[in-house]
Amino acid sequence: MYLDTRYLDVLNDNTLPQVSCYITAPSSVLQHLECRIINSMSSLVVSDNEELVSNVITVECSEMEKRIPFPICIAIPFTARYRGNYRDIMVKVSDINFQSSYLTPNSLEGMRGSYKGTYAEVKVYKLGIFSVVSCLKKESFTVTKKGLTLKPSMDSRISLNYPPGVFSSPVLIQLKVQPIDPSLVAYLKTQQDISYSVLSTSPVIHIQHPSTHPFQKPVTVFLPCSPHPDKKNLGSEVDHKGRASTTANRIIPLYLNWTKRTSIRKPGNTCESLKLLGFRSRDSGWFVLDGVMVRTTQSGLISFELCEHLERFIVLRLSSIMENSHLLSFVKSLEEAMFSTTACIVLYHQKDNPHRVVILVVPSKDLNQELRHLRLGGLSGPPEPSRHFQVKEGEQLLLRFTGNIFASSNGKDYGKDYKLIFHLQRKPRLELQIKEVDEFGNYSCPHYKGTIIVYKVPKEKIVHNSDQCLILNENNYQLPICKLPLRLPKHENLINRPQSTKRISTDPLEALWNSLLYWLSEELSEENALCLSASLPLRRSTVQLIKLKAPNDLAEQTYELLCFWKRSLPNSTDKLRLLARHLRKIGRSDLSGELKFKWENKVFTEPPRWSDGAEESPVAPSALEEGL
């Protein structure tokens, strides 16, 4: 009897269990299956042109000798944020060495219990590592001796005409189409001065074809390649900065010079030309096919004849002649840019608990929307988002906490480095607790300070061991790609001393001085207090430190200043006379006379509530008067 069973797993200690997959199999098999989420392995799962849209799960059988009646059905929940005609949802099956194959889902939506959602459901004949990826749509055609005209469903403008007799036996052809965003071309032109002549490009066509079957006749190819939007003004380039502002999220190769800007050029005799570039791995990559004539058939369409098989090819429309080396440089930069995303790091604190933070890697085009969602969720800055950088699908970002702040994922183990694996459609996210390393550090600031240094770890420098855990090779990251400043508000330490350890003043003159300084600090206005602090011979650093001790209480600040000033004077100094002189100097002669009267008549004033002087000086005023 076949049953449909839900499998749950947790991502970490701080999250609730979530559905990893549904498996339909005999009940005798289900009780021996184990399903776990292993998102730490996602860097090794995705490859070029793929985007992960689900958790990475592993399905194992606890009894290896038990025979499983394959096929069994597995449904994996996923969320695809971006879809289009050129991409497909596929289930990727990998073994322990990450050798992969692809399965086309039987369905993408359905009911599981009472919940309707998106699931990639497939029948499998072996267990292993499963993930749902968005990849370029692949279409297969069989070309017989009679020939065939291939028209892929993703773009009806593209066609490949295989004439009769092109092959001596039937050949299976697999075709993929990768569109190029025009804004990406515009942006690259702002970064490479040598590519100012590139007007537009065709899509990149990927073809898999047996190398043992060479072409017996030329194959005619038709591709879209839009002409310049304004042929009348080919003599002058457009403002690239304005065009670059609309660039899509996948832009900017890492090795391009960010400081370059294309100047406005006015070539003399401009003449449009079309150049075909092909790629073969055995020929060390891209090369220019100078011997192939590319013609414009009608508005926006071009055609040419291929006499040899290419793994992929592209056509560039040029406004003037470009050297082959410059054409190759541009195509390599374009290919690099297609695999990269402009992103930044965002760190927000919980409003009611600044020690709990959320860290995300956000594509630049989604930044404003993501910040809005964070604010609605009770989170806020600072700091501001980091500077923008380039990252590829599956690359790891290593976050190292430095300075006087470190972090923990479970509230116990502090001082570790943390990583985020970037996936464009997965919203990489970390929830951490942060605290100060040294509570007495950053004494001159009202908050603790630290920094997150972010390093990028390329996929080729990531390995795994037999336990399926990622191990980062040491010294595999170079300069940091960005830094994010951190700060935490300082908390007030309330020290409750036992009664036996409280300080007791035994000097009646000292008690009278404390009472008078309490009184005086309450009488001075804010302007008087500032003038008095400037008049007293105190260092500026001393005044700043006292203000930090009581940032919201002017009277307490003034009292601390007066106490510090009195303690700094020799015992032989006539402190009363000197203080009266400073009061007259700031225009408070009235307080000067009242101070002298209180001293001579030993008048005590009740200490304010912000001071613990009353607790620390329990000597009664009458006793002090007798002592005086």
RASUL-V401922 format. One record per residue. RES is the residue in one letter. PSI is psi in radians with two decimals (none if undefined). D_LAST is the distance of its C-alpha to the last C-alpha in Angstrom with 2 decimals. Layout:
res:RES psi:PSI d_last:D_LAST
res:RES psi:PSI d_last:D_LAST
This chain:
res:M psi:2.22 d_last:100.54
res:Y psi:2.35 d_last:98.37
res:L psi:2.67 d_last:94.82
res:D psi:1.98 d_last:92.30
res:T psi:2.40 d_last:88.91
res:R psi:2.36 d_last:85.56
res:Y psi:2.28 d_last:83.45
res:L psi:2.67 d_last:79.66
res:D psi:2.82 d_last:77.27
res:V psi:2.55 d_last:73.67
res:L psi:-0.68 d_last:72.72
res:N psi:-3.07 d_last:69.33
res:D psi:-0.37 d_last:66.70
res:N psi:0.08 d_last:65.13
res:T psi:2.74 d_last:68.32
res:L psi:2.73 d_last:70.56
res:P psi:2.53 d_last:74.10
res:Q psi:2.80 d_last:76.68
res:V psi:2.15 d_last:80.45
res:S psi:-0.70 d_last:81.90
res:C psi:2.97 d_last:85.56
res:Y psi:2.35 d_last:88.22
res:I psi:2.27 d_last:91.03
res:T psi:2.01 d_last:94.33
res:A psi:2.98 d_last:96.12
res:P psi:2.54 d_last:97.57
res:S psi:-0.55 d_last:95.04
res:S psi:-0.40 d_last:95.90
res:V psi:-0.68 d_last:94.77
res:L psi:-0.64 d_last:91.64
res:Q psi:-0.20 d_last:89.90
res:H psi:-0.01 d_last:90.24
res:L psi:2.52 d_last:89.06
res:E psi:2.25 d_last:85.52
res:C psi:2.20 d_last:84.19
res:R psi:2.61 d_last:80.99
res:I psi:2.18 d_last:79.33
res:I psi:1.07 d_last:79.02
res:N psi:-0.30 d_last:77.75
res:S psi:-0.27 d_last:76.39
res:M psi:0.06 d_last:80.06
res:S psi:-0.44 d_last:80.73
res:S psi:-0.59 d_last:80.70
res:L psi:-0.11 d_last:83.82
res:V psi:-0.81 d_last:85.56
res:V psi:2.62 d_last:85.91
res:S psi:-3.05 d_last:88.10
res:D psi:2.49 d_last:88.95
res:N psi:0.15 d_last:89.71
res:E psi:2.61 d_last:88.19
res:E psi:2.20 d_last:85.14
res:L psi:2.32 d_last:83.65
res:V psi:0.16 d_last:83.37
res:S psi:3.07 d_last:82.62
res:N psi:2.72 d_last:80.78
res:V psi:2.15 d_last:82.40
res:I psi:2.70 d_last:83.53
res:T psi:2.33 d_last:85.30
res:V psi:2.14 d_last:87.73
res:E psi:2.78 d_last:88.63
res:C psi:2.23 d_last:90.64
res:S psi:-0.39 d_last:89.08
res:E psi:1.78 d_last:92.53
res:M psi:-0.53 d_last:94.29
res:E psi:-0.18 d_last:97.60
res:K psi:2.31 d_last:97.67
res:R psi:2.22 d_last:100.21
res:I psi:2.22 d_last:98.99
res:P psi:1.38 d_last:101.76
res:F psi:2.65 d_last:101.13
res:P psi:2.68 d_last:100.79
res:I psi:2.77 d_last:97.60
res:C psi:2.28 d_last:95.79
res:I psi:2.26 d_last:92.23
res:A psi:2.12 d_last:90.40
res:I psi:2.14 d_last:87.27
res:P psi:2.52 d_last:84.96
res:F psi:2.87 d_last:84.20
res:T psi:1.98 d_last:82.87
res:A psi:2.00 d_last:84.62
res:R psi:-0.47 d_last:82.77
res:Y psi:2.23 d_last:85.44
res:R psi:2.86 d_last:89.17
res:G psi:3.08 d_last:92.25
res:N psi:-0.40 d_last:95.97
res:Y psi:-0.10 d_last:95.55
res:R psi:2.66 d_last:93.37
res:D psi:2.70 d_last:94.05
res:I psi:2.13 d_last:92.01
res:M psi:2.70 d_last:93.06
res:V psi:2.19 d_last:91.97
res:K psi:2.20 d_last:91.47
res:V psi:2.15 d_last:92.25
res:S psi:2.59 d_last:91.02
res:D psi:-3.01 d_last:91.50
res:I psi:-0.35 d_last:89.05
res:N psi:0.13 d_last:90.15
res:F psi:0.59 d_last:89.66
res:Q psi:2.18 d_last:93.33
res:S psi:2.72 d_last:93.65
res:S psi:2.91 d_last:96.21
res:Y psi:2.48 d_last:96.05
res:L psi:2.37 d_last:97.04
res:T psi:2.17 d_last:97.77
res:P psi:2.50 d_last:96.04
res:N psi:-0.58 d_last:98.38
res:S psi:2.79 d_last:96.00
res:L psi:-0.17 d_last:92.65
res:E psi:2.65 d_last:91.66
res:G psi:3.10 d_last:91.97
res:M psi:2.31 d_last:90.53
res:R psi:1.78 d_last:88.63
res:G psi:-2.17 d_last:87.99
res:S psi:0.13 d_last:86.58
res:Y psi:2.25 d_last:85.18
res:K psi:2.26 d_last:87.19
res:G psi:-2.97 d_last:86.25
res:T psi:2.13 d_last:87.56
res:Y psi:2.40 d_last:88.88
res:A psi:1.86 d_last:91.05
res:E psi:2.20 d_last:93.54
res:V psi:2.74 d_last:95.85
res:K psi:2.25 d_last:98.18
res:V psi:2.67 d_last:97.40
res:Y psi:0.06 d_last:99.52
res:K psi:2.75 d_last:96.79
res:L psi:2.86 d_last:93.08
res:G psi:-2.54 d_last:90.54
res:I psi:2.22 d_last:87.86
res:F psi:2.51 d_last:88.23
res:S psi:2.73 d_last:86.73
res:V psi:2.22 d_last:87.70
res:V psi:2.63 d_last:88.00
res:S psi:2.10 d_last:89.01
res:C psi:2.93 d_last:91.58
res:L psi:2.37 d_last:94.36
res:K psi:2.29 d_last:97.28
res:K psi:2.30 d_last:100.21
res:E psi:2.46 d_last:103.80
res:S psi:2.46 d_last:106.79
res:F psi:2.58 d_last:110.38
res:T psi:2.08 d_last:113.57
res:V psi:2.04 d_last:115.82
res:T psi:-3.07 d_last:119.42
res:K psi:-0.44 d_last:122.46
res:K psi:-0.13 d_last:123.03
res:G psi:3.09 d_last:119.71
res:L psi:2.55 d_last:116.89
res:T psi:1.98 d_last:114.74
res:L psi:2.19 d_last:111.09
res:K psi:1.71 d_last:108.97
res:P psi:2.57 d_last:105.48
res:S psi:-0.41 d_last:104.05
res:M psi:-0.39 d_last:100.68
res:D psi:1.88 d_last:102.27
res:S psi:-0.24 d_last:105.81
res:R psi:-0.32 d_last:106.08
res:I psi:2.37 d_last:106.18
res:S psi:2.56 d_last:109.48
res:L psi:2.08 d_last:111.12
res:N psi:1.83 d_last:114.91
res:Y psi:1.93 d_last:116.48
res:P psi:2.83 d_last:120.23
res:P psi:2.40 d_last:122.98
res:G psi:0.10 d_last:123.52
res:V psi:-0.54 d_last:120.03
res:F psi:2.61 d_last:119.73
res:S psi:-0.19 d_last:122.50
res:S psi:2.85 d_last:120.83
res:P psi:2.43 d_last:118.18
res:V psi:2.35 d_last:114.63
res:L psi:2.17 d_last:111.31
res:I psi:2.32 d_last:109.01
res:Q psi:2.29 d_last:105.32
res:L psi:2.39 d_last:103.67
res:K psi:2.55 d_last:100.06
res:V psi:2.21 d_last:98.92
res:Q psi:1.88 d_last:95.53
res:P psi:2.71 d_last:94.84
res:I psi:2.14 d_last:93.00
res:D psi:2.20 d_last:90.57
res:P psi:-0.55 d_last:91.52
res:S psi:-0.46 d_last:87.85
res:L psi:-0.73 d_last:87.43
res:V psi:-0.74 d_last:90.18
res:A psi:-0.72 d_last:88.58
res:Y psi:-0.74 d_last:85.24
res:L psi:-0.57 d_last:86.83
res:K psi:-0.46 d_last:88.54
res:T psi:-0.33 d_last:85.16
res:Q psi:-0.43 d_last:84.17
res:Q psi:1.94 d_last:87.42
res:D psi:-0.47 d_last:88.96
res:I psi:-0.27 d_last:92.25
res:S psi:0.37 d_last:92.80
res:Y psi:-0.38 d_last:92.90
res:S psi:-0.21 d_last:96.63
res:V psi:2.10 d_last:96.14
res:L psi:-0.79 d_last:96.86
res:S psi:3.03 d_last:96.96
res:T psi:2.79 d_last:97.81
res:S psi:2.99 d_last:99.81
res:P psi:2.80 d_last:98.30
res:V psi:2.19 d_last:98.19
res:I psi:2.14 d_last:101.07
res:H psi:2.23 d_last:100.74
res:I psi:2.26 d_last:104.06
res:Q psi:2.23 d_last:104.81
res:H psi:2.35 d_last:108.43
res:P psi:2.24 d_last:110.35
res:S psi:-0.26 d_last:110.80
res:T psi:-0.02 d_last:114.19
res:H psi:1.47 d_last:115.62
res:P psi:2.78 d_last:115.85
res:F psi:2.26 d_last:116.87
res:Q psi:-0.42 d_last:120.65
res:K psi:2.75 d_last:120.30
res:P psi:2.56 d_last:117.51
res:V psi:2.22 d_last:115.03
res:T psi:2.28 d_last:114.23
res:V psi:2.35 d_last:110.59
res:F psi:2.25 d_last:109.33
res:L psi:2.63 d_last:105.62
res:P psi:2.37 d_last:103.45
res:C psi:1.64 d_last:101.95
res:S psi:2.43 d_last:100.95
res:P psi:3.05 d_last:101.93
res:H psi:2.38 d_last:99.51
res:P psi:-0.44 d_last:98.22
res:D psi:1.59 d_last:99.35
res:K psi:-0.37 d_last:102.41
res:K psi:-0.39 d_last:102.65
res:N psi:0.67 d_last:99.41
res:L psi:-0.30 d_last:99.94
res:G psi:-0.26 d_last:99.44
res:S psi:2.45 d_last:95.71
res:E psi:2.65 d_last:93.08
res:V psi:2.94 d_last:90.78
res:D psi:1.89 d_last:87.05
res:H psi:-0.50 d_last:85.95
res:K psi:-0.69 d_last:82.31
res:G psi:-0.69 d_last:83.24
res:R psi:-0.59 d_last:85.50
res:A psi:-0.37 d_last:82.97
res:S psi:-0.33 d_last:80.51
res:T psi:0.23 d_last:82.82
res:T psi:2.48 d_last:83.18
res:A psi:3.09 d_last:83.22
res:N psi:-0.45 d_last:80.69
res:R psi:1.60 d_last:82.87
res:I psi:2.98 d_last:82.70
res:I psi:1.70 d_last:81.90
res:P psi:2.68 d_last:83.04
res:L psi:-0.53 d_last:80.35
res:Y psi:0.11 d_last:82.03
res:L psi:2.69 d_last:82.58
res:N psi:2.02 d_last:80.76
res:W psi:-0.38 d_last:78.32
res:T psi:-0.24 d_last:78.06
res:K psi:2.54 d_last:81.74
res:R psi:2.35 d_last:83.07
res:T psi:2.26 d_last:86.72
res:S psi:2.83 d_last:87.75
res:I psi:2.11 d_last:90.18
res:R psi:2.60 d_last:93.63
res:K psi:1.43 d_last:96.98
res:P psi:2.70 d_last:99.76
res:G psi:-1.46 d_last:103.06
res:N psi:1.72 d_last:105.80
res:T psi:2.49 d_last:104.12
res:C psi:2.03 d_last:106.27
res:E psi:2.50 d_last:105.15
res:S psi:2.78 d_last:105.88
res:L psi:2.31 d_last:105.37
res:K psi:2.30 d_last:104.46
res:L psi:2.26 d_last:104.78
res:L psi:2.38 d_last:102.42
res:G psi:2.86 d_last:102.97
res:F psi:2.29 d_last:101.11
res:R psi:2.25 d_last:102.54
res:S psi:-0.60 d_last:100.43
res:R psi:-0.30 d_last:103.24
res:D psi:0.37 d_last:103.31
res:S psi:0.61 d_last:99.59
res:G psi:-2.50 d_last:98.47
res:W psi:2.58 d_last:99.17
res:F psi:2.80 d_last:102.07
res:V psi:2.30 d_last:103.91
res:L psi:1.48 d_last:107.42
res:D psi:-0.44 d_last:108.97
res:G psi:-0.05 d_last:112.47
res:V psi:2.18 d_last:111.79
res:M psi:2.12 d_last:112.49
res:V psi:2.21 d_last:110.13
res:R psi:2.66 d_last:111.56
res:T psi:2.08 d_last:110.26
res:T psi:-0.77 d_last:112.43
res:Q psi:3.12 d_last:110.87
res:S psi:2.04 d_last:107.60
res:G psi:-0.04 d_last:104.80
res:L psi:2.52 d_last:107.15
res:I psi:2.84 d_last:108.32
res:S psi:2.71 d_last:110.84
res:F psi:2.95 d_last:111.84
res:E psi:2.29 d_last:113.88
res:L psi:2.28 d_last:112.52
res:C psi:0.00 d_last:114.85
res:E psi:2.76 d_last:112.41
res:H psi:2.38 d_last:109.74
res:L psi:2.45 d_last:106.07
res:E psi:-0.63 d_last:103.11
res:R psi:2.75 d_last:101.41
res:F psi:2.83 d_last:102.04
res:I psi:2.64 d_last:100.71
res:V psi:2.33 d_last:102.13
res:L psi:2.33 d_last:100.20
res:R psi:2.19 d_last:101.28
res:L psi:2.59 d_last:100.73
res:S psi:-0.29 d_last:100.90
res:S psi:3.02 d_last:101.94
res:I psi:2.37 d_last:102.92
res:M psi:2.52 d_last:100.29
res:E psi:2.63 d_last:100.65
res:N psi:-0.64 d_last:101.04
res:S psi:-0.62 d_last:97.94
res:H psi:-0.64 d_last:95.88
res:L psi:-0.78 d_last:97.48
res:L psi:-0.70 d_last:96.58
res:S psi:-0.73 d_last:93.00
res:F psi:-0.78 d_last:92.64
res:V psi:-0.68 d_last:94.13
res:K psi:-0.71 d_last:91.87
res:S psi:-0.68 d_last:88.83
res:L psi:-0.76 d_last:90.09
res:E psi:-0.70 d_last:90.57
res:E psi:-0.70 d_last:87.11
res:A psi:-0.58 d_last:85.60
res:M psi:-0.48 d_last:87.43
res:F psi:-0.02 d_last:85.70
res:S psi:2.70 d_last:82.19
res:T psi:2.39 d_last:79.66
res:T psi:2.15 d_last:76.85
res:A psi:3.04 d_last:73.67
res:C psi:2.87 d_last:69.87
res:I psi:2.33 d_last:66.99
res:V psi:2.28 d_last:64.79
res:L psi:2.11 d_last:61.46
res:Y psi:2.55 d_last:59.77
res:H psi:2.66 d_last:56.71
res:Q psi:2.37 d_last:56.50
res:K psi:-0.66 d_last:54.41
res:D psi:-0.12 d_last:52.51
res:N psi:1.58 d_last:52.20
res:P psi:-0.18 d_last:52.13
res:H psi:-0.20 d_last:52.52
res:R psi:2.20 d_last:56.12
res:V psi:2.74 d_last:58.55
res:V psi:2.29 d_last:62.26
res:I psi:2.26 d_last:64.19
res:L psi:2.66 d_last:67.69
res:V psi:2.05 d_last:70.45
res:V psi:2.23 d_last:71.84
res:P psi:2.47 d_last:75.03
res:S psi:-0.65 d_last:74.20
res:K psi:-0.31 d_last:76.54
res:D psi:0.11 d_last:74.75
res:L psi:-0.90 d_last:71.19
res:N psi:-0.72 d_last:70.42
res:Q psi:-0.71 d_last:71.94
res:E psi:-0.68 d_last:70.05
res:L psi:-0.64 d_last:66.68
res:R psi:-0.73 d_last:67.42
res:H psi:-0.67 d_last:68.15
res:L psi:-0.73 d_last:64.92
res:R psi:-0.69 d_last:62.85
res:L psi:-0.43 d_last:64.73
res:G psi:0.21 d_last:63.90
res:G psi:0.46 d_last:60.12
res:L psi:2.72 d_last:59.67
res:S psi:2.85 d_last:58.30
res:G psi:-2.96 d_last:57.47
res:P psi:3.03 d_last:56.20
res:P psi:3.03 d_last:57.70
res:E psi:2.75 d_last:60.84
res:P psi:2.65 d_last:64.16
res:S psi:3.01 d_last:65.09
res:R psi:2.76 d_last:67.65
res:H psi:2.54 d_last:71.25
res:F psi:2.99 d_last:73.37
res:Q psi:2.37 d_last:76.81
res:V psi:2.54 d_last:77.37
res:K psi:2.79 d_last:80.54
res:E psi:2.20 d_last:81.35
res:G psi:-0.12 d_last:80.19
res:E psi:2.57 d_last:77.98
res:Q psi:2.50 d_last:74.65
res:L psi:2.09 d_last:71.28
res:L psi:2.14 d_last:68.74
res:L psi:2.03 d_last:65.09
res:R psi:2.11 d_last:62.59
res:F psi:2.21 d_last:58.85
res:T psi:3.03 d_last:56.76
res:G psi:-2.55 d_last:53.20
res:N psi:0.36 d_last:50.29
res:I psi:2.30 d_last:52.33
res:F psi:3.08 d_last:55.05
res:A psi:2.83 d_last:57.20
res:S psi:2.51 d_last:58.79
res:S psi:-0.34 d_last:61.74
res:N psi:0.10 d_last:60.76
res:G psi:0.10 d_last:56.94
res:K psi:-0.97 d_last:57.04
res:D psi:1.73 d_last:58.79
res:Y psi:2.76 d_last:56.91
res:G psi:0.13 d_last:57.88
res:K psi:2.83 d_last:61.63
res:D psi:2.66 d_last:63.93
res:Y psi:2.74 d_last:65.75
res:K psi:2.62 d_last:69.09
res:L psi:2.30 d_last:70.82
res:I psi:2.13 d_last:74.62
res:F psi:2.21 d_last:75.88
res:H psi:2.13 d_last:78.58
res:L psi:-0.65 d_last:79.33
res:Q psi:0.22 d_last:80.08
res:R psi:-0.14 d_last:77.60
res:K psi:1.24 d_last:74.14
res:P psi:2.36 d_last:72.39
res:R psi:2.42 d_last:68.94
res:L psi:2.38 d_last:66.01
res:E psi:2.05 d_last:63.16
res:L psi:2.82 d_last:60.21
res:Q psi:2.34 d_last:56.58
res:I psi:2.65 d_last:54.32
res:K psi:2.96 d_last:50.83
res:E psi:2.57 d_last:48.66
res:V psi:-0.81 d_last:49.32
res:D psi:2.00 d_last:45.73
res:E psi:-0.28 d_last:42.96
res:F psi:0.05 d_last:40.73
res:G psi:2.93 d_last:43.52
res:N psi:0.77 d_last:43.89
res:Y psi:-0.38 d_last:40.09
res:S psi:0.06 d_last:40.54
res:C psi:2.66 d_last:42.64
res:P psi:0.03 d_last:41.95
res:H psi:2.81 d_last:44.95
res:Y psi:2.56 d_last:46.80
res:K psi:2.50 d_last:49.91
res:G psi:-3.12 d_last:53.28
res:T psi:2.45 d_last:56.96
res:I psi:2.08 d_last:60.24
res:I psi:2.19 d_last:62.98
res:V psi:2.15 d_last:66.45
res:Y psi:2.59 d_last:69.50
res:K psi:2.28 d_last:73.09
res:V psi:1.88 d_last:75.28
res:P psi:2.68 d_last:79.01
res:K psi:-0.57 d_last:81.24
res:E psi:-0.19 d_last:83.35
res:K psi:0.34 d_last:80.39
res:I psi:2.32 d_last:79.72
res:V psi:3.02 d_last:81.35
res:H psi:2.75 d_last:81.40
res:N psi:-3.00 d_last:81.87
res:S psi:-0.35 d_last:83.78
res:D psi:0.11 d_last:80.91
res:Q psi:0.65 d_last:81.25
res:C psi:2.43 d_last:77.76
res:L psi:2.41 d_last:77.23
res:I psi:2.15 d_last:76.11
res:L psi:2.17 d_last:74.94
res:N psi:2.42 d_last:76.21
res:E psi:2.57 d_last:73.46
res:N psi:0.57 d_last:73.12
res:N psi:0.00 d_last:75.33
res:Y psi:2.62 d_last:73.16
res:Q psi:-2.11 d_last:72.69
res:L psi:2.60 d_last:70.35
res:P psi:2.56 d_last:68.29
res:I psi:-0.39 d_last:69.91
res:C psi:2.90 d_last:66.62
res:K psi:2.53 d_last:62.85
res:L psi:2.01 d_last:60.63
res:P psi:2.50 d_last:56.86
res:L psi:2.65 d_last:54.63
res:R psi:2.62 d_last:51.08
res:L psi:2.36 d_last:48.92
res:P psi:2.50 d_last:45.71
res:K psi:2.48 d_last:42.69
res:H psi:2.53 d_last:41.31
res:E psi:2.21 d_last:37.62
res:N psi:2.02 d_last:36.49
res:L psi:1.97 d_last:34.33
res:I psi:1.99 d_last:32.56
res:N psi:1.78 d_last:31.60
res:R psi:2.48 d_last:29.55
res:P psi:2.73 d_last:29.80
res:Q psi:-0.59 d_last:26.76
res:S psi:-0.32 d_last:26.52
res:T psi:0.00 d_last:26.30
res:K psi:2.48 d_last:23.65
res:R psi:2.33 d_last:20.71
res:I psi:2.14 d_last:17.43
res:S psi:2.23 d_last:14.18
res:T psi:-0.09 d_last:12.09
res:D psi:1.98 d_last:9.59
res:P psi:-0.55 d_last:6.61
res:L psi:-0.66 d_last:7.04
res:E psi:-0.70 d_last:10.64
res:A psi:-0.68 d_last:10.58
res:L psi:-0.71 d_last:9.35
res:W psi:-0.79 d_last:12.05
res:N psi:-0.73 d_last:14.52
res:S psi:-0.72 d_last:14.17
res:L psi:-0.67 d_last:14.79
res:L psi:-0.60 d_last:17.64
res:Y psi:-0.84 d_last:19.11
res:W psi:-0.78 d_last:19.25
res:L psi:-0.68 d_last:20.74
res:S psi:-0.50 d_last:23.33
res:E psi:-0.47 d_last:24.56
res:E psi:-0.45 d_last:24.99
res:L psi:2.38 d_last:27.06
res:S psi:3.05 d_last:30.81
res:E psi:-0.74 d_last:33.03
res:E psi:-0.73 d_last:34.20
res:N psi:-0.73 d_last:30.71
res:A psi:-0.72 d_last:29.64
res:L psi:-0.74 d_last:32.78
res:C psi:-0.68 d_last:32.23
res:L psi:-0.71 d_last:28.63
res:S psi:-0.56 d_last:29.78
res:A psi:-0.51 d_last:32.53
res:S psi:-0.64 d_last:30.26
res:L psi:2.48 d_last:27.75
res:P psi:1.28 d_last:29.27
res:L psi:2.54 d_last:30.02
res:R psi:2.63 d_last:33.33
res:R psi:-0.66 d_last:35.68
res:S psi:-0.59 d_last:36.10
res:T psi:-0.76 d_last:32.36
res:V psi:-0.74 d_last:32.44
res:Q psi:-0.70 d_last:35.58
res:L psi:-0.71 d_last:34.22
res:I psi:-0.65 d_last:31.14
res:K psi:-0.62 d_last:33.56
res:L psi:-0.53 d_last:35.71
res:K psi:-0.58 d_last:32.89
res:A psi:1.28 d_last:32.49
res:P psi:-0.35 d_last:35.69
res:N psi:0.18 d_last:35.58
res:D psi:1.80 d_last:31.96
res:L psi:-0.72 d_last:30.86
res:A psi:-0.72 d_last:27.28
res:E psi:-0.67 d_last:26.81
res:Q psi:-0.82 d_last:28.47
res:T psi:-0.74 d_last:26.17
res:Y psi:-0.79 d_last:23.03
res:E psi:-0.68 d_last:24.56
res:L psi:-0.81 d_last:25.50
res:L psi:-0.69 d_last:22.04
res:C psi:-0.76 d_last:20.58
res:F psi:-0.72 d_last:23.48
res:W psi:-0.73 d_last:23.08
res:K psi:-0.70 d_last:19.40
res:R psi:-0.43 d_last:20.36
res:S psi:-0.17 d_last:23.32
res:L psi:2.61 d_last:21.47
res:P psi:2.73 d_last:20.73
res:N psi:-0.47 d_last:17.23
res:S psi:-0.14 d_last:17.84
res:T psi:2.43 d_last:18.60
res:D psi:1.54 d_last:16.74
res:K psi:-0.63 d_last:16.78
res:L psi:-0.82 d_last:15.61
res:R psi:-0.71 d_last:18.40
res:L psi:-0.72 d_last:20.85
res:L psi:-0.67 d_last:20.41
res:A psi:-0.63 d_last:20.85
res:R psi:-0.73 d_last:24.00
res:H psi:-0.62 d_last:25.42
res:L psi:-0.70 d_last:24.94
res:R psi:-0.58 d_last:26.81
res:K psi:-0.58 d_last:29.40
res:I psi:0.13 d_last:30.30
res:G psi:0.31 d_last:30.58
res:R psi:1.08 d_last:27.42
res:S psi:-0.50 d_last:26.00
res:D psi:-0.73 d_last:24.99
res:L psi:-0.56 d_last:22.59
res:S psi:-0.80 d_last:21.29
res:G psi:-0.72 d_last:20.47
res:E psi:-0.62 d_last:18.99
res:L psi:-0.76 d_last:16.74
res:K psi:-0.68 d_last:15.41
res:F psi:-0.80 d_last:15.02
res:K psi:-0.67 d_last:13.13
res:W psi:-0.79 d_last:10.62
res:E psi:-0.56 d_last:10.24
res:N psi:0.13 d_last:10.23
res:K psi:0.94 d_last:8.13
res:V psi:2.09 d_last:11.59
res:F psi:2.51 d_last:12.47
res:T psi:2.44 d_last:16.17
res:E psi:2.15 d_last:18.45
res:P psi:2.56 d_last:19.59
res:P psi:2.88 d_last:23.34
res:R psi:-0.38 d_last:25.93
res:W psi:-0.14 d_last:26.99
res:S psi:2.60 d_last:23.87
res:D psi:0.33 d_last:23.19
res:G psi:-0.63 d_last:19.48
res:A psi:-0.63 d_last:19.06
res:E psi:-0.58 d_last:21.21
res:E psi:-0.24 d_last:19.64
res:S psi:1.30 d_last:16.00
res:P psi:0.15 d_last:16.54
res:V psi:2.28 d_last:13.00
res:A psi:2.55 d_last:12.67
res:P psi:-0.66 d_last:10.45
res:S psi:-0.66 d_last:9.90
res:A psi:-0.65 d_last:8.72
res:L psi:-0.69 d_last:6.14
res:E psi:-0.68 d_last:5.06
res:E psi:-0.63 d_last:5.42
res:G psi:-0.61 d_last:3.76
res:L psi:none d_last:0.00
